[in-house]
Amino acid sequence: MQASVVSVSLHPLFRRRISKRWLTQVVSTALAQDPRGEAVAVDLLIADDETLRRLNCTYRGLDEVTDVLSFSFIHAGPYEGEGEPPPQDPSPWPLPPGVRLIGEVIVSYPQAVRQARQGGRPVKDEIAHLVVHGVLHLIGYDHQEPAQEAHMRRLEHQALALLGFHGKG
């Protein structure tokens, strides 16, 4: 597999709570689940609830906070709002030759904290799961059908195990 390029941005409120280096490792491990082994780039943003609510409303037609959103520049996701969805316009940044930007993953840190508490597990575990889940969507995996969901869950568990997580994924 060729090296991936990962750009991580953290909302100012969460910069001291989570490591960019660790998040880059999580994204890279999730990308390694892609058997094609393409050289790709992914943007990851750890954001607040309002950012996720606004993006969810704009791009999915759902005016509510969600835990993770994936914006693929390869294939469009479902839009549940009225009318036509807005165009996805990737903002390319300089990439090495042969590397293509496949999309962005945005995680709500506050929602991850709530879900971690509810599930009785560390926030780091929840963040890892959400990032892996989002990246798997970017490389083409989905969970609309039971068989797809089972396959995606297996890949999530594989990636999380490689990262040292062995609990609920």
Stockholm file with secondary structure:
# STOCKHOLM 1.0

chainA/1-169         MQASVVSVSLHPLFRRRISKRWLTQVVSTALAQDPRGEAVAVDLLIADDETLRRLNCTYRGLDEVTDVLSFSFIHAGPYEGEGEPPPQDPSPWPLPPGVRLIGEVIVSYPQAVRQARQGGRPVKDEIAHLVVHGVLHLIGYDHQEPAQEAHMRRLEHQALALLGFHGKG
#=GR chainA/1-169 SS CCCCEEEEEECGGGTTTSCHHHHHHHHHHHHTTCTTCCCEEEEEEEECHHHHHHHHHHHHSCCSCCSEEEEESSSCCCCCSSSCCCCCCCCCCCCCTTCEEEEEEEEEHHHHHHHHHHHTSCHHHHHHHHHHHHHHHHTTCCCSSHHHHHHHHHHHHHHHHHTTCCSCC
#=GC SS_cons         CCCCEEEEEECGGGTTTSCHHHHHHHHHHHHTTCTTCCCEEEEEEEECHHHHHHHHHHHHSCCSCCSEEEEESSSCCCCCSSSCCCCCCCCCCCCCTTCEEEEEEEEEHHHHHHHHHHHTSCHHHHHHHHHHHHHHHHTTCCCSSHHHHHHHHHHHHHHHHHTTCCSCC
//
